[in-house]
Amino acid sequence: MKINELRDLSTGELDVKLIDLKKDLFNLRMQHATNQLDNPIRISDVKKDIARVKTLIRENELKEAAGR
């Protein structure tokens, strides 16, 4: 997922995206534990996407705080 795609989303949409990514990560970990995961690199990709979303949420919080 590209950061530019995420920047277009609102804070509410980012929160929903974060929940979806956490569910995906949980499912990938379960598949990995049961040896059903074909591409283990996908786990690190999802972790990076989670970090991107959290970073953008924090940036939005800081912008709102500075605007007050």
Predicted model as a PDB file, atoms N, CA, C, CB and O in Angstrom, pLDDT in the B-factor column:
MODEL        1                                                                  
ATOM      1  N   MET A   1       0.839  -1.170   0.000  1.00 73.00           N  
ATOM      2  CA  MET A   1       0.000   0.000   0.000  1.00 73.00           C  
ATOM      3  C   MET A   1       0.890   1.241   0.000  1.00 73.00           C  
ATOM      4  CB  MET A   1      -0.957  -0.007   1.213  1.00 73.00           C  
ATOM      5  O   MET A   1       1.866   1.323   0.746  1.00 73.00           O  
ATOM      6  N   LYS A   2       0.546   2.173  -0.823  1.00 86.00           N  
ATOM      7  CA  LYS A   2       1.322   3.396  -0.954  1.00 86.00           C  
ATOM      8  C   LYS A   2       0.863   4.434   0.052  1.00 86.00           C  
ATOM      9  CB  LYS A   2       1.214   3.948  -2.369  1.00 86.00           C  
ATOM     10  O   LYS A   2      -0.320   4.502   0.384  1.00 86.00           O  
ATOM     11  N   ILE A   3       1.793   5.243   0.537  1.00 89.00           N  
ATOM     12  CA  ILE A   3       1.490   6.278   1.514  1.00 89.00           C  
ATOM     13  C   ILE A   3       0.587   7.350   0.910  1.00 89.00           C  
ATOM     14  CB  ILE A   3       2.780   6.907   2.041  1.00 89.00           C  
ATOM     15  O   ILE A   3      -0.246   7.926   1.610  1.00 89.00           O  
ATOM     16  N   ASN A   4       0.746   7.618  -0.370  1.00 90.00           N  
ATOM     17  CA  ASN A   4      -0.096   8.631  -1.023  1.00 90.00           C  
ATOM     18  C   ASN A   4      -1.558   8.211  -1.058  1.00 90.00           C  
ATOM     19  CB  ASN A   4       0.397   8.894  -2.445  1.00 90.00           C  
ATOM     20  O   ASN A   4      -2.449   9.053  -0.945  1.00 90.00           O  
ATOM     21  N   GLU A   5      -1.808   6.921  -1.212  1.00 91.00           N  
ATOM     22  CA  GLU A   5      -3.178   6.416  -1.189  1.00 91.00           C  
ATOM     23  C   GLU A   5      -3.786   6.623   0.194  1.00 91.00           C  
ATOM     24  CB  GLU A   5      -3.217   4.922  -1.580  1.00 91.00           C  
ATOM     25  O   GLU A   5      -4.965   6.956   0.319  1.00 91.00           O  
ATOM     26  N   LEU A   6      -2.978   6.423   1.227  1.00 92.00           N  
ATOM     27  CA  LEU A   6      -3.461   6.549   2.596  1.00 92.00           C  
ATOM     28  C   LEU A   6      -3.683   8.002   2.996  1.00 92.00           C  
ATOM     29  CB  LEU A   6      -2.486   5.899   3.551  1.00 92.00           C  
ATOM     30  O   LEU A   6      -4.568   8.292   3.802  1.00 92.00           O  
ATOM     31  N   ARG A   7      -2.902   8.907   2.450  1.00 91.00           N  
ATOM     32  CA  ARG A   7      -3.039  10.320   2.810  1.00 91.00           C  
ATOM     33  C   ARG A   7      -4.389  10.897   2.376  1.00 91.00           C  
ATOM     34  CB  ARG A   7      -1.908  11.128   2.182  1.00 91.00           C  
ATOM     35  O   ARG A   7      -4.857  11.884   2.944  1.00 91.00           O  
ATOM     36  N   ASP A   8      -5.006  10.288   1.382  1.00 91.00           N  
ATOM     37  CA  ASP A   8      -6.295  10.764   0.900  1.00 91.00           C  
ATOM     38  C   ASP A   8      -7.446  10.362   1.820  1.00 91.00           C  
ATOM     39  CB  ASP A   8      -6.547  10.238  -0.491  1.00 91.00           C  
ATOM     40  O   ASP A   8      -8.550  10.891   1.696  1.00 91.00           O  
ATOM     41  N   LEU A   9      -7.196   9.429   2.744  1.00 92.00           N  
ATOM     42  CA  LEU A   9      -8.255   8.936   3.622  1.00 92.00           C  
ATOM     43  C   LEU A   9      -8.425   9.841   4.838  1.00 92.00           C  
ATOM     44  CB  LEU A   9      -7.952   7.502   4.070  1.00 92.00           C  
ATOM     45  O   LEU A   9      -7.476  10.489   5.281  1.00 92.00           O  
ATOM     46  N   SER A  10      -9.635   9.878   5.366  1.00 91.00           N  
ATOM     47  CA  SER A  10      -9.897  10.659   6.576  1.00 91.00           C  
ATOM     48  C   SER A  10      -9.449   9.848   7.799  1.00 91.00           C  
ATOM     49  CB  SER A  10     -11.417  11.038   6.683  1.00 91.00           C  
ATOM     50  O   SER A  10      -9.065   8.684   7.680  1.00 91.00           O  
ATOM     51  N   THR A  11      -9.504  10.481   8.965  1.00 91.00           N  
ATOM     52  CA  THR A  11      -9.074   9.807  10.188  1.00 91.00           C  
ATOM     53  C   THR A  11      -9.963   8.608  10.492  1.00 91.00           C  
ATOM     54  CB  THR A  11      -9.086  10.783  11.369  1.00 91.00           C  
ATOM     55  O   THR A  11      -9.471   7.562  10.917  1.00 91.00           O  
ATOM     56  N   GLY A  12     -11.256   8.749  10.278  1.00 94.00           N  
ATOM     57  CA  GLY A  12     -12.177   7.635  10.497  1.00 94.00           C  
ATOM     58  C   GLY A  12     -11.892   6.464   9.574  1.00 94.00           C  
ATOM     59  O   GLY A  12     -11.931   5.306   9.990  1.00 94.00           O  
ATOM     60  N   GLU A  13     -11.606   6.775   8.324  1.00 95.00           N  
ATOM     61  CA  GLU A  13     -11.277   5.727   7.357  1.00 95.00           C  
ATOM     62  C   GLU A  13      -9.949   5.065   7.704  1.00 95.00           C  
ATOM     63  CB  GLU A  13     -11.223   6.305   5.935  1.00 95.00           C  
ATOM     64  O   GLU A  13      -9.778   3.864   7.495  1.00 95.00           O  
ATOM     65  N   LEU A  14      -9.008   5.845   8.232  1.00 96.00           N  
ATOM     66  CA  LEU A  14      -7.727   5.274   8.649  1.00 96.00           C  
ATOM     67  C   LEU A  14      -7.912   4.326   9.833  1.00 96.00           C  
ATOM     68  CB  LEU A  14      -6.734   6.390   9.014  1.00 96.00           C  
ATOM     69  O   LEU A  14      -7.250   3.292   9.917  1.00 96.00           O  
ATOM     70  N   ASP A  15      -8.811   4.682  10.742  1.00 96.00           N  
ATOM     71  CA  ASP A  15      -9.088   3.801  11.873  1.00 96.00           C  
ATOM     72  C   ASP A  15      -9.664   2.466  11.406  1.00 96.00           C  
ATOM     73  CB  ASP A  15     -10.053   4.478  12.848  1.00 96.00           C  
ATOM     74  O   ASP A  15      -9.286   1.408  11.911  1.00 96.00           O  
ATOM     75  N   VAL A  16     -10.575   2.522  10.445  1.00 96.00           N  
ATOM     76  CA  VAL A  16     -11.158   1.300   9.893  1.00 96.00           C  
ATOM     77  C   VAL A  16     -10.085   0.475   9.183  1.00 96.00           C  
ATOM     78  CB  VAL A  16     -12.310   1.638   8.918  1.00 96.00           C  
ATOM     79  O   VAL A  16     -10.040  -0.749   9.309  1.00 96.00           O  
ATOM     80  N   LYS A  17      -9.231   1.160   8.442  1.00 96.00           N  
ATOM     81  CA  LYS A  17      -8.144   0.483   7.727  1.00 96.00           C  
ATOM     82  C   LYS A  17      -7.205  -0.210   8.715  1.00 96.00           C  
ATOM     83  CB  LYS A  17      -7.356   1.490   6.854  1.00 96.00           C  
ATOM     84  O   LYS A  17      -6.744  -1.323   8.465  1.00 96.00           O  
ATOM     85  N   LEU A  18      -6.926   0.456   9.840  1.00 97.00           N  
ATOM     86  CA  LEU A  18      -6.047  -0.105  10.864  1.00 97.00           C  
ATOM     87  C   LEU A  18      -6.655  -1.378  11.447  1.00 97.00           C  
ATOM     88  CB  LEU A  18      -5.789   0.926  11.980  1.00 97.00           C  
ATOM     89  O   LEU A  18      -5.948  -2.366  11.649  1.00 97.00           O  
ATOM     90  N   ILE A  19      -7.937  -1.363  11.714  1.00 98.00           N  
ATOM     91  CA  ILE A  19      -8.605  -2.552  12.251  1.00 98.00           C  
ATOM     92  C   ILE A  19      -8.537  -3.697  11.248  1.00 98.00           C  
ATOM     93  CB  ILE A  19     -10.075  -2.238  12.606  1.00 98.00           C  
ATOM     94  O   ILE A  19      -8.280  -4.840  11.628  1.00 98.00           O  
ATOM     95  N   ASP A  20      -8.764  -3.403   9.975  1.00 98.00           N  
ATOM     96  CA  ASP A  20      -8.700  -4.433   8.938  1.00 98.00           C  
ATOM     97  C   ASP A  20      -7.299  -5.019   8.824  1.00 98.00           C  
ATOM     98  CB  ASP A  20      -9.135  -3.860   7.591  1.00 98.00           C  
ATOM     99  O   ASP A  20      -7.137  -6.230   8.677  1.00 98.00           O  
ATOM    100  N   LEU A  21      -6.286  -4.157   8.892  1.00 98.00           N  
ATOM    101  CA  LEU A  21      -4.915  -4.643   8.788  1.00 98.00           C  
ATOM    102  C   LEU A  21      -4.537  -5.504   9.984  1.00 98.00           C  
ATOM    103  CB  LEU A  21      -3.950  -3.476   8.661  1.00 98.00           C  
ATOM    104  O   LEU A  21      -3.813  -6.488   9.835  1.00 98.00           O  
ATOM    105  N   LYS A  22      -5.016  -5.144  11.162  1.00 98.00           N  
ATOM    106  CA  LYS A  22      -4.729  -5.957  12.352  1.00 98.00           C  
ATOM    107  C   LYS A  22      -5.396  -7.325  12.253  1.00 98.00           C  
ATOM    108  CB  LYS A  22      -5.201  -5.232  13.627  1.00 98.00           C  
ATOM    109  O   LYS A  22      -4.825  -8.325  12.690  1.00 98.00           O  
ATOM    110  N   LYS A  23      -6.593  -7.379  11.686  1.00 98.00           N  
ATOM    111  CA  LYS A  23      -7.259  -8.660  11.463  1.00 98.00           C  
ATOM    112  C   LYS A  23      -6.484  -9.500  10.463  1.00 98.00           C  
ATOM    113  CB  LYS A  23      -8.694  -8.445  10.973  1.00 98.00           C  
ATOM    114  O   LYS A  23      -6.316 -10.705  10.649  1.00 98.00           O  
ATOM    115  N   ASP A  24      -6.008  -8.852   9.394  1.00 98.00           N  
ATOM    116  CA  ASP A  24      -5.210  -9.564   8.402  1.00 98.00           C  
ATOM    117  C   ASP A  24      -3.936 -10.133   9.027  1.00 98.00           C  
ATOM    118  CB  ASP A  24      -4.857  -8.633   7.236  1.00 98.00           C  
ATOM    119  O   ASP A  24      -3.556 -11.271   8.752  1.00 98.00           O  
ATOM    120  N   LEU A  25      -3.283  -9.335   9.868  1.00 98.00           N  
ATOM    121  CA  LEU A  25      -2.057  -9.792  10.518  1.00 98.00           C  
ATOM    122  C   LEU A  25      -2.342 -10.987  11.417  1.00 98.00           C  
ATOM    123  CB  LEU A  25      -1.420  -8.656  11.331  1.00 98.00           C  
ATOM    124  O   LEU A  25      -1.577 -11.951  11.431  1.00 98.00           O  
ATOM    125  N   PHE A  26      -3.432 -10.930  12.162  1.00 98.00           N  
ATOM    126  CA  PHE A  26      -3.805 -12.057  13.017  1.00 98.00           C  
ATOM    127  C   PHE A  26      -4.008 -13.317  12.187  1.00 98.00           C  
ATOM    128  CB  PHE A  26      -5.080 -11.735  13.812  1.00 98.00           C  
ATOM    129  O   PHE A  26      -3.504 -14.384  12.537  1.00 98.00           O  
ATOM    130  N   ASN A  27      -4.748 -13.194  11.083  1.00 97.00           N  
ATOM    131  CA  ASN A  27      -5.001 -14.351  10.222  1.00 97.00           C  
ATOM    132  C   ASN A  27      -3.709 -14.894   9.616  1.00 97.00           C  
ATOM    133  CB  ASN A  27      -5.979 -13.978   9.111  1.00 97.00           C  
ATOM    134  O   ASN A  27      -3.531 -16.107   9.511  1.00 97.00           O  
ATOM    135  N   LEU A  28      -2.817 -14.003   9.221  1.00 97.00           N  
ATOM    136  CA  LEU A  28      -1.537 -14.447   8.651  1.00 97.00           C  
ATOM    137  C   LEU A  28      -0.701 -15.181   9.696  1.00 97.00           C  
ATOM    138  CB  LEU A  28      -0.749 -13.246   8.094  1.00 97.00           C  
ATOM    139  O   LEU A  28      -0.056 -16.182   9.382  1.00 97.00           O  
ATOM    140  N   ARG A  29      -0.708 -14.691  10.932  1.00 97.00           N  
ATOM    141  CA  ARG A  29       0.033 -15.370  11.997  1.00 97.00           C  
ATOM    142  C   ARG A  29      -0.542 -16.751  12.285  1.00 97.00           C  
ATOM    143  CB  ARG A  29       0.022 -14.528  13.271  1.00 97.00           C  
ATOM    144  O   ARG A  29       0.198 -17.699  12.545  1.00 97.00           O  
ATOM    145  N   MET A  30      -1.855 -16.855  12.239  1.00 97.00           N  
ATOM    146  CA  MET A  30      -2.488 -18.159  12.452  1.00 97.00           C  
ATOM    147  C   MET A  30      -2.119 -19.127  11.333  1.00 97.00           C  
ATOM    148  CB  MET A  30      -4.017 -18.010  12.540  1.00 97.00           C  
ATOM    149  O   MET A  30      -1.819 -20.294  11.586  1.00 97.00           O  
ATOM    150  N   GLN A  31      -2.142 -18.641  10.107  1.00 97.00           N  
ATOM    151  CA  GLN A  31      -1.761 -19.489   8.984  1.00 97.00           C  
ATOM    152  C   GLN A  31      -0.302 -19.908   9.099  1.00 97.00           C  
ATOM    153  CB  GLN A  31      -2.002 -18.763   7.657  1.00 97.00           C  
ATOM    154  O   GLN A  31       0.044 -21.047   8.787  1.00 97.00           O  
ATOM    155  N   HIS A  32       0.547 -19.001   9.542  1.00 96.00           N  
ATOM    156  CA  HIS A  32       1.965 -19.304   9.690  1.00 96.00           C  
ATOM    157  C   HIS A  32       2.181 -20.354  10.773  1.00 96.00           C  
ATOM    158  CB  HIS A  32       2.754 -18.032  10.019  1.00 96.00           C  
ATOM    159  O   HIS A  32       3.024 -21.240  10.625  1.00 96.00           O  
ATOM    160  N   ALA A  33       1.427 -20.257  11.854  1.00 96.00           N  
ATOM    161  CA  ALA A  33       1.570 -21.206  12.955  1.00 96.00           C  
ATOM    162  C   ALA A  33       1.118 -22.603  12.557  1.00 96.00           C  
ATOM    163  CB  ALA A  33       0.778 -20.734  14.163  1.00 96.00           C  
ATOM    164  O   ALA A  33       1.638 -23.598  13.063  1.00 96.00           O  
ATOM    165  N   THR A  34       0.153 -22.674  11.653  1.00 96.00           N  
ATOM    166  CA  THR A  34      -0.345 -23.979  11.222  1.00 96.00           C  
ATOM    167  C   THR A  34       0.287 -24.431   9.902  1.00 96.00           C  
ATOM    168  CB  THR A  34      -1.861 -23.934  11.079  1.00 96.00           C  
ATOM    169  O   THR A  34      -0.189 -25.377   9.274  1.00 96.00           O  
ATOM    170  N   ASN A  35       1.335 -23.769   9.495  1.00 95.00           N  
ATOM    171  CA  ASN A  35       2.076 -24.104   8.271  1.00 95.00           C  
ATOM    172  C   ASN A  35       1.208 -24.060   7.024  1.00 95.00           C  
ATOM    173  CB  ASN A  35       2.691 -25.476   8.401  1.00 95.00           C  
ATOM    174  O   ASN A  35       1.385 -24.878   6.121  1.00 95.00           O  
ATOM    175  N   GLN A  36       0.278 -23.122   6.958  1.00 95.00           N  
ATOM    176  CA  GLN A  36      -0.566 -22.971   5.786  1.00 95.00           C  
ATOM    177  C   GLN A  36      -0.232 -21.699   4.996  1.00 95.00           C  
ATOM    178  CB  GLN A  36      -2.025 -22.956   6.201  1.00 95.00           C  
ATOM    179  O   GLN A  36      -0.852 -21.427   3.967  1.00 95.00           O  
ATOM    180  N   LEU A  37       0.731 -20.933   5.470  1.00 94.00           N  
ATOM    181  CA  LEU A  37       1.059 -19.665   4.830  1.00 94.00           C  
ATOM    182  C   LEU A  37       2.039 -19.895   3.689  1.00 94.00           C  
ATOM    183  CB  LEU A  37       1.645 -18.672   5.852  1.00 94.00           C  
ATOM    184  O   LEU A  37       3.114 -20.461   3.886  1.00 94.00           O  
ATOM    185  N   ASP A  38       1.663 -19.456   2.501  1.00 93.00           N  
ATOM    186  CA  ASP A  38       2.508 -19.645   1.325  1.00 93.00           C  
ATOM    187  C   ASP A  38       3.610 -18.592   1.244  1.00 93.00           C  
ATOM    188  CB  ASP A  38       1.662 -19.607   0.061  1.00 93.00           C  
ATOM    189  O   ASP A  38       4.732 -18.892   0.835  1.00 93.00           O  
ATOM    190  N   ASN A  39       3.285 -17.344   1.640  1.00 94.00           N  
ATOM    191  CA  ASN A  39       4.227 -16.248   1.484  1.00 94.00           C  
ATOM    192  C   ASN A  39       4.439 -15.550   2.833  1.00 94.00           C  
ATOM    193  CB  ASN A  39       3.722 -15.243   0.419  1.00 94.00           C  
ATOM    194  O   ASN A  39       3.690 -14.630   3.162  1.00 94.00           O  
ATOM    195  N   PRO A  40       5.438 -15.961   3.619  1.00 94.00           N  
ATOM    196  CA  PRO A  40       5.647 -15.362   4.937  1.00 94.00           C  
ATOM    197  C   PRO A  40       6.096 -13.901   4.883  1.00 94.00           C  
ATOM    198  CB  PRO A  40       6.664 -16.163   5.695  1.00 94.00           C  
ATOM    199  O   PRO A  40       6.037 -13.203   5.895  1.00 94.00           O  
ATOM    200  N   ILE A  41       6.535 -13.439   3.742  1.00 96.00           N  
ATOM    201  CA  ILE A  41       6.940 -12.034   3.599  1.00 96.00           C  
ATOM    202  C   ILE A  41       5.716 -11.125   3.726  1.00 96.00           C  
ATOM    203  CB  ILE A  41       7.653 -11.798   2.234  1.00 96.00           C  
ATOM    204  O   ILE A  41       5.849  -9.948   4.061  1.00 96.00           O  
ATOM    205  N   ARG A  42       4.552 -11.657   3.464  1.00 97.00           N  
ATOM    206  CA  ARG A  42       3.302 -10.898   3.582  1.00 97.00           C  
ATOM    207  C   ARG A  42       3.102 -10.373   5.012  1.00 97.00           C  
ATOM    208  CB  ARG A  42       2.104 -11.779   3.170  1.00 97.00           C  
ATOM    209  O   ARG A  42       2.518  -9.306   5.200  1.00 97.00           O  
ATOM    210  N   ILE A  43       3.583 -11.116   6.016  1.00 97.00           N  
ATOM    211  CA  ILE A  43       3.452 -10.690   7.408  1.00 97.00           C  
ATOM    212  C   ILE A  43       4.192  -9.368   7.616  1.00 97.00           C  
ATOM    213  CB  ILE A  43       3.998 -11.777   8.371  1.00 97.00           C  
ATOM    214  O   ILE A  43       3.642  -8.445   8.217  1.00 97.00           O  
ATOM    215  N   SER A  44       5.416  -9.267   7.133  1.00 97.00           N  
ATOM    216  CA  SER A  44       6.175  -8.035   7.313  1.00 97.00           C  
ATOM    217  C   SER A  44       5.574  -6.888   6.510  1.00 97.00           C  
ATOM    218  CB  SER A  44       7.627  -8.248   6.910  1.00 97.00           C  
ATOM    219  O   SER A  44       5.638  -5.736   6.937  1.00 97.00           O  
ATOM    220  N   ASP A  45       4.990  -7.189   5.351  1.00 97.00           N  
ATOM    221  CA  ASP A  45       4.327  -6.146   4.557  1.00 97.00           C  
ATOM    222  C   ASP A  45       3.125  -5.565   5.306  1.00 97.00           C  
ATOM    223  CB  ASP A  45       3.876  -6.713   3.195  1.00 97.00           C  
ATOM    224  O   ASP A  45       2.910  -4.353   5.299  1.00 97.00           O  
ATOM    225  N   VAL A  46       2.357  -6.422   5.940  1.00 97.00           N  
ATOM    226  CA  VAL A  46       1.191  -5.958   6.686  1.00 97.00           C  
ATOM    227  C   VAL A  46       1.634  -5.156   7.904  1.00 97.00           C  
ATOM    228  CB  VAL A  46       0.309  -7.148   7.117  1.00 97.00           C  
ATOM    229  O   VAL A  46       1.001  -4.157   8.244  1.00 97.00           O  
ATOM    230  N   LYS A  47       2.703  -5.574   8.561  1.00 97.00           N  
ATOM    231  CA  LYS A  47       3.231  -4.821   9.702  1.00 97.00           C  
ATOM    232  C   LYS A  47       3.654  -3.417   9.280  1.00 97.00           C  
ATOM    233  CB  LYS A  47       4.422  -5.564  10.332  1.00 97.00           C  
ATOM    234  O   LYS A  47       3.419  -2.451  10.005  1.00 97.00           O  
ATOM    235  N   LYS A  48       4.267  -3.306   8.125  1.00 97.00           N  
ATOM    236  CA  LYS A  48       4.691  -2.000   7.620  1.00 97.00           C  
ATOM    237  C   LYS A  48       3.483  -1.131   7.270  1.00 97.00           C  
ATOM    238  CB  LYS A  48       5.595  -2.170   6.388  1.00 97.00           C  
ATOM    239  O   LYS A  48       3.495   0.078   7.502  1.00 97.00           O  
ATOM    240  N   ASP A  49       2.439  -1.750   6.711  1.00 97.00           N  
ATOM    241  CA  ASP A  49       1.221  -1.001   6.416  1.00 97.00           C  
ATOM    242  C   ASP A  49       0.575  -0.487   7.696  1.00 97.00           C  
ATOM    243  CB  ASP A  49       0.232  -1.873   5.640  1.00 97.00           C  
ATOM    244  O   ASP A  49       0.069   0.635   7.730  1.00 97.00           O  
ATOM    245  N   ILE A  50       0.588  -1.305   8.753  1.00 97.00           N  
ATOM    246  CA  ILE A  50       0.048  -0.876  10.042  1.00 97.00           C  
ATOM    247  C   ILE A  50       0.827   0.319  10.553  1.00 97.00           C  
ATOM    248  CB  ILE A  50       0.091  -2.025  11.069  1.00 97.00           C  
ATOM    249  O   ILE A  50       0.239   1.279  11.051  1.00 97.00           O  
ATOM    250  N   ALA A  51       2.139   0.271  10.437  1.00 97.00           N  
ATOM    251  CA  ALA A  51       2.970   1.389  10.891  1.00 97.00           C  
ATOM    252  C   ALA A  51       2.677   2.652  10.087  1.00 97.00           C  
ATOM    253  CB  ALA A  51       4.460   1.029  10.781  1.00 97.00           C  
ATOM    254  O   ALA A  51       2.653   3.748  10.648  1.00 97.00           O  
ATOM    255  N   ARG A  52       2.455   2.515   8.784  1.00 96.00           N  
ATOM    256  CA  ARG A  52       2.130   3.679   7.953  1.00 96.00           C  
ATOM    257  C   ARG A  52       0.815   4.318   8.385  1.00 96.00           C  
ATOM    258  CB  ARG A  52       2.054   3.276   6.475  1.00 96.00           C  
ATOM    259  O   ARG A  52       0.707   5.540   8.487  1.00 96.00           O  
ATOM    260  N   VAL A  53      -0.179   3.477   8.635  1.00 97.00           N  
ATOM    261  CA  VAL A  53      -1.485   3.994   9.026  1.00 97.00           C  
ATOM    262  C   VAL A  53      -1.393   4.685  10.384  1.00 97.00           C  
ATOM    263  CB  VAL A  53      -2.528   2.859   9.068  1.00 97.00           C  
ATOM    264  O   VAL A  53      -1.958   5.762  10.574  1.00 97.00           O  
ATOM    265  N   LYS A  54      -0.682   4.067  11.328  1.00 97.00           N  
ATOM    266  CA  LYS A  54      -0.528   4.679  12.649  1.00 97.00           C  
ATOM    267  C   LYS A  54       0.214   6.006  12.557  1.00 97.00           C  
ATOM    268  CB  LYS A  54       0.214   3.728  13.593  1.00 97.00           C  
ATOM    269  O   LYS A  54      -0.110   6.947  13.282  1.00 97.00           O  
ATOM    270  N   THR A  55       1.194   6.093  11.684  1.00 96.00           N  
ATOM    271  CA  THR A  55       1.939   7.333  11.495  1.00 96.00           C  
ATOM    272  C   THR A  55       1.025   8.435  10.969  1.00 96.00           C  
ATOM    273  CB  THR A  55       3.115   7.112  10.532  1.00 96.00           C  
ATOM    274  O   THR A  55       1.088   9.570  11.441  1.00 96.00           O  
ATOM    275  N   LEU A  56       0.183   8.112  10.005  1.00 96.00           N  
ATOM    276  CA  LEU A  56      -0.728   9.105   9.449  1.00 96.00           C  
ATOM    277  C   LEU A  56      -1.780   9.533  10.467  1.00 96.00           C  
ATOM    278  CB  LEU A  56      -1.404   8.557   8.199  1.00 96.00           C  
ATOM    279  O   LEU A  56      -2.162  10.702  10.511  1.00 96.00           O  
ATOM    280  N   ILE A  57      -2.246   8.602  11.278  1.00 96.00           N  
ATOM    281  CA  ILE A  57      -3.205   8.960  12.332  1.00 96.00           C  
ATOM    282  C   ILE A  57      -2.558   9.938  13.298  1.00 96.00           C  
ATOM    283  CB  ILE A  57      -3.700   7.699  13.090  1.00 96.00           C  
ATOM    284  O   ILE A  57      -3.182  10.919  13.703  1.00 96.00           O  
ATOM    285  N   ARG A  58      -1.325   9.679  13.665  1.00 96.00           N  
ATOM    286  CA  ARG A  58      -0.610  10.570  14.586  1.00 96.00           C  
ATOM    287  C   ARG A  58      -0.358  11.935  13.943  1.00 96.00           C  
ATOM    288  CB  ARG A  58       0.725   9.935  15.018  1.00 96.00           C  
ATOM    289  O   ARG A  58      -0.489  12.962  14.609  1.00 96.00           O  
ATOM    290  N   GLU A  59       0.000  11.957  12.667  1.00 94.00           N  
ATOM    291  CA  GLU A  59       0.192  13.228  11.964  1.00 94.00           C  
ATOM    292  C   GLU A  59      -1.094  14.056  11.979  1.00 94.00           C  
ATOM    293  CB  GLU A  59       0.647  12.977  10.510  1.00 94.00           C  
ATOM    294  O   GLU A  59      -1.064  15.268  12.191  1.00 94.00           O  
ATOM    295  N   ASN A  60      -2.216  13.385  11.753  1.00 94.00           N  
ATOM    296  CA  ASN A  60      -3.498  14.102  11.768  1.00 94.00           C  
ATOM    297  C   ASN A  60      -3.809  14.644  13.154  1.00 94.00           C  
ATOM    298  CB  ASN A  60      -4.632  13.182  11.302  1.00 94.00           C  
ATOM    299  O   ASN A  60      -4.350  15.742  13.282  1.00 94.00           O  
ATOM    300  N   GLU A  61      -3.474  13.889  14.192  1.00 94.00           N  
ATOM    301  CA  GLU A  61      -3.692  14.360  15.567  1.00 94.00           C  
ATOM    302  C   GLU A  61      -2.844  15.596  15.851  1.00 94.00           C  
ATOM    303  CB  GLU A  61      -3.363  13.242  16.585  1.00 94.00           C  
ATOM    304  O   GLU A  61      -3.312  16.545  16.480  1.00 94.00           O  
ATOM    305  N   LEU A  62      -1.609  15.580  15.392  1.00 94.00           N  
ATOM    306  CA  LEU A  62      -0.719  16.716  15.624  1.00 94.00           C  
ATOM    307  C   LEU A  62      -1.181  17.954  14.851  1.00 94.00           C  
ATOM    308  CB  LEU A  62       0.715  16.353  15.225  1.00 94.00           C  
ATOM    309  O   LEU A  62      -1.080  19.074  15.353  1.00 94.00           O  
ATOM    310  N   LYS A  63      -1.685  17.756  13.638  1.00 92.00           N  
ATOM    311  CA  LYS A  63      -2.202  18.875  12.847  1.00 92.00           C  
ATOM    312  C   LYS A  63      -3.402  19.523  13.550  1.00 92.00           C  
ATOM    313  CB  LYS A  63      -2.604  18.396  11.430  1.00 92.00           C  
ATOM    314  O   LYS A  63      -3.528  20.746  13.595  1.00 92.00           O  
ATOM    315  N   GLU A  64      -4.276  18.672  14.095  1.00 91.00           N  
ATOM    316  CA  GLU A  64      -5.451  19.190  14.797  1.00 91.00           C  
ATOM    317  C   GLU A  64      -5.038  19.940  16.054  1.00 91.00           C  
ATOM    318  CB  GLU A  64      -6.414  18.051  15.153  1.00 91.00           C  
ATOM    319  O   GLU A  64      -5.617  20.977  16.378  1.00 91.00           O  
ATOM    320  N   ALA A  65      -4.044  19.422  16.763  1.00 92.00           N  
ATOM    321  CA  ALA A  65      -3.580  20.077  17.989  1.00 92.00           C  
ATOM    322  C   ALA A  65      -2.902  21.414  17.689  1.00 92.00           C  
ATOM    323  CB  ALA A  65      -2.613  19.161  18.743  1.00 92.00           C  
ATOM    324  O   ALA A  65      -3.024  22.363  18.464  1.00 92.00           O  
ATOM    325  N   ALA A  66      -2.197  21.484  16.576  1.00 91.00           N  
ATOM    326  CA  ALA A  66      -1.522  22.719  16.194  1.00 91.00           C  
ATOM    327  C   ALA A  66      -2.521  23.763  15.701  1.00 91.00           C  
ATOM    328  CB  ALA A  66      -0.476  22.440  15.115  1.00 91.00           C  
ATOM    329  O   ALA A  66      -2.290  24.967  15.815  1.00 91.00           O  
ATOM    330  N   GLY A  67      -3.622  23.287  15.159  1.00 84.00           N  
ATOM    331  CA  GLY A  67      -4.628  24.197  14.619  1.00 84.00           C  
ATOM    332  C   GLY A  67      -5.504  24.836  15.676  1.00 84.00           C  
ATOM    333  O   GLY A  67      -6.242  25.776  15.381  1.00 84.00           O  
ATOM    334  N   ARG A  68      -5.438  24.348  16.887  1.00 73.00           N  
ATOM    335  CA  ARG A  68      -6.287  24.899  17.966  1.00 73.00           C  
ATOM    336  C   ARG A  68      -5.760  26.161  18.513  1.00 73.00           C  
ATOM    337  CB  ARG A  68      -6.436  23.927  19.076  1.00 73.00           C  
ATOM    338  O   ARG A  68      -6.360  26.739  19.419  1.00 73.00           O  
TER     339      ARG A  68                                                      
ENDMDL                                                                          
END                                                                             
